[in-house]
Amino acid sequence: MIEGPRLAALVASRVCHDMAEPMNALIQGLDMLKENDAAGKNADAIALMEHGVAKAWAKLEFFRFAFAGGGAAGGEGDARLDEAKATAEKLYGALKPAMEWKAPATALPRGALKVFMNALFIANECLPKGGVVVVDAAPDGDGGAEVRLTCTGQRAGVRPATLAALRGELPEDGYPGPVVQPLLTGILARQAGVEIAAQTGDGHVVLVLRSPHFKIV
């Protein structure tokens, strides 16, 4: 029997695969509209479509990486944190907050890349009014390392339901949309041996991912 997280990954992989074809068709159609609008009569409409398509494509690539294990997050073995950088930058190019990548070269289990990418999505939700997410990493003093996502901006905060979901606490009212992704993140983290903690302060939230399997190289 297929385990729940594995089944969820297979479903996500199928959804991402099925969505790729219509997304490519939209991109090609948009390119045709731009070529045939020499007079610029539809410039505003085309700009709006470009923004929507770019945002949808960035999220599709992110979901494939973070949920389905596509690309660098697929398979087993060792990986480097910066293998996720290009996908993360593309995602944050379509979101309200900006992202600053300051992390040194960091080795980690390949499965932990999915944990990191899911944490990046939670970091975005910590900044409903926008701001900046700084990605950094450092030794943890116990032989491993920690990756830190420092979220700074107006009304920065993390919902109690998100923290409970990360701990694996199931909501009494079922699985409302906002807790599904944190629940999955917590499951992936426990499978990969990654501890996730949240530190809150005035105008900022720090999400800390720590593991003895993380190494600064």
C-alpha positions in Angstrom: 0.0 0.0 0.0 1.3 3.5 -0.9 1.9 5.7 2.2 -0.1 8.9 2.5 2.8 11.4 1.8 3.9 9.3 -1.2 0.4 9.2 -2.6 0.1 13.0 -2.1 3.4 13.4 -4.0 2.2 11.2 -6.9 -1.1 13.2 -7.1 0.8 16.5 -7.1 3.2 15.2 -9.8 0.2 14.2 -12.0 -1.5 17.6 -11.5 1.7 19.5 -12.3 2.2 17.3 -15.4 -1.3 17.9 -16.7 -1.2 21.6 -16.1 2.1 22.1 -18.0 0.6 21.6 -21.4 -2.2 24.2 -21.1 0.2 26.6 -19.5 2.5 26.3 -22.5 -0.5 26.9 -24.8 -1.3 30.1 -22.9 2.3 31.3 -23.2 2.4 30.6 -26.9 -1.0 32.3 -27.4 0.2 35.3 -25.5 3.3 35.5 -27.7 1.0 35.5 -30.8 -1.1 38.3 -29.4 2.0 40.4 -28.8 3.3 39.8 -32.3 -0.1 40.8 -33.9 -0.6 43.9 -31.7 1.9 46.2 -33.6 -0.3 49.2 -32.9 -0.2 48.6 -29.1 -4.0 48.8 -28.8 -4.1 45.9 -26.4 -1.0 46.7 -24.4 -2.8 46.9 -21.1 -4.6 43.7 -21.5 -1.5 41.9 -22.7 0.5 43.2 -19.8 -2.1 41.9 -17.4 -2.1 38.5 -19.1 1.7 38.4 -19.0 1.7 39.0 -15.2 -0.9 36.4 -14.6 0.8 33.8 -16.8 4.2 34.5 -15.3 2.8 34.1 -11.8 1.0 30.9 -12.6 4.0 29.4 -14.3 6.3 30.3 -11.4 3.9 28.7 -8.9 3.6 25.6 -11.1 7.3 25.1 -11.1 7.4 25.7 -7.4 4.7 23.1 -6.7 6.4 20.6 -8.9 9.7 21.1 -6.9 8.2 21.4 -3.4 5.3 18.9 -3.5 6.0 16.5 -6.3 9.7 16.2 -5.9 10.5 17.2 -9.5 13.9 18.5 -10.6 16.6 18.8 -7.9 14.3 17.7 -5.1 13.6 14.3 -6.7 15.4 11.1 -5.8 17.7 10.4 -2.9 21.2 11.2 -1.9 22.9 14.5 -1.2 22.2 17.9 -2.6 23.1 21.6 -2.1 20.8 24.3 -0.9 21.5 26.5 -3.9 20.0 23.9 -6.3 16.7 25.4 -5.2 17.8 29.0 -5.7 16.6 29.5 -9.3 13.1 28.1 -8.6 12.9 30.1 -5.4 13.9 33.4 -7.2 11.3 32.7 -9.9 8.6 32.1 -7.3 9.4 35.2 -5.3 9.5 37.3 -8.5 5.7 36.6 -8.6 4.9 37.2 -4.9 4.6 40.4 -2.8 7.7 39.9 -0.7 11.2 40.1 -2.1 13.9 37.5 -1.4 17.5 38.0 -0.6 19.8 34.9 -0.9 22.7 35.2 1.5 23.2 31.5 2.3 26.7 30.1 1.9 27.2 26.7 0.2 25.3 24.2 2.3 25.0 20.5 1.8 21.8 18.7 2.9 19.9 15.5 2.1 18.1 15.8 -1.2 14.7 15.2 0.4 15.3 18.2 2.7 15.2 20.5 -0.4 11.4 20.0 -0.4 11.3 21.0 3.3 13.2 24.2 2.5 11.0 25.1 -0.4 7.8 24.5 1.5 9.2 26.7 4.3 9.8 29.4 1.8 6.1 29.3 0.9 5.2 29.6 4.6 7.7 32.6 4.8 5.7 34.3 2.1 2.5 33.8 4.1 4.2 35.5 7.1 4.3 38.7 5.1 0.8 39.6 4.0 1.7 43.2 3.3 5.0 42.3 1.6 8.5 42.8 2.8 11.7 40.8 2.4 12.7 37.2 3.2 16.4 36.7 3.8 17.8 33.2 3.2 20.9 32.4 5.3 22.7 29.4 6.8 25.3 28.9 9.5 26.7 26.1 11.7 24.4 25.3 14.7 27.2 24.5 17.2 26.3 20.8 17.5 28.0 19.6 14.4 25.2 20.3 12.0 23.8 23.6 10.5 20.7 25.6 10.4 19.0 27.4 7.5 17.2 30.6 8.5 14.4 32.4 6.7 14.1 35.9 8.2 10.8 37.5 7.2 10.7 41.3 7.8 7.8 43.6 6.9 4.6 45.3 8.0 2.3 43.0 10.0 4.8 40.1 9.9 3.5 37.1 11.8 2.8 33.4 11.7 -0.6 32.0 12.3 -1.1 29.6 15.3 -2.8 27.2 13.0 0.3 27.1 10.9 2.5 26.3 13.9 0.2 23.6 15.0 0.1 22.1 11.6 3.9 22.1 11.4 3.9 20.1 14.7 1.5 17.6 13.1 -1.5 18.6 15.2 -4.6 17.9 13.1 -7.3 20.6 13.2 -10.6 19.6 14.7 -12.6 21.0 11.8 -10.9 18.9 9.2 -8.4 20.1 6.7 -9.1 23.7 5.7 -7.0 25.0 2.8 -4.5 27.1 4.8 -3.3 24.3 6.9 -2.8 21.6 4.2 0.6 22.9 3.1 2.0 23.4 6.6 0.8 19.9 7.5 2.7 18.5 4.5 5.7 20.5 5.4 5.8 19.1 8.9 5.5 15.5 7.6 8.3 16.1 5.1 10.5 17.6 7.8 10.0 14.7 10.2 10.8 12.2 7.3 14.0 14.1 6.5 15.1 14.6 10.1 14.7 18.4 9.9 13.5 20.4 13.0 11.5 23.5 12.2 11.1 26.3 14.7 9.6 29.8 14.5 10.9 32.9 16.3 8.7 36.0 16.3 9.5 39.6 17.2 8.4 43.1 16.4 8.0 43.3 12.6 9.7 40.0 11.9 9.5 36.2 11.9 12.4 33.8 11.7 11.8 30.3 10.4 14.7 28.0 11.4 15.4 24.7 9.8 17.9 22.7 11.7 19.4 19.2 11.1 22.6 17.3 12.0 22.6 16.4 8.3 23.1 20.0 7.2 26.7 21.0 6.6 28.3 24.3 5.6 30.8 23.5 2.9 
